Amino acid sequence: MPKMKTHSGAKKRFKITGSGKVAFQKAGRRHLMKSKNTKKLRRMRQQGILTPSFEDHIKRQMPYA
């Protein structure tokens, strides 16, 4: 049986943590930072964890991660 292909978009945007959860970087930190308050910027610094319903979909796209 041939190898399965990893989805290129998914491998750039998500990573699987040690406990098997799917992590991603939060959006909104590219530009216009002055207008955003400190609390919001601090929250956006942390990595996000996907909900279990989306997690299965991404894990199927990344079979070898």
LINWOPE-V279809 format. One record per backbone hydrogen bond with DSSP energy under -1.0 kcal/mol. CO is the residue of the C=O (numbers start at 1). NH is the residue of the N-H. If there is no record, write none. Layout:
CO NH
CO NH
//
This chain:
7 11
8 12
9 13
10 14
15 23
17 20
21 17
22 50
23 15
24 48
33 36
37 41
38 42
39 43
40 44
41 45
48 24
51 55
52 56
54 58
55 59
56 60
58 62
61 7
62 65
//
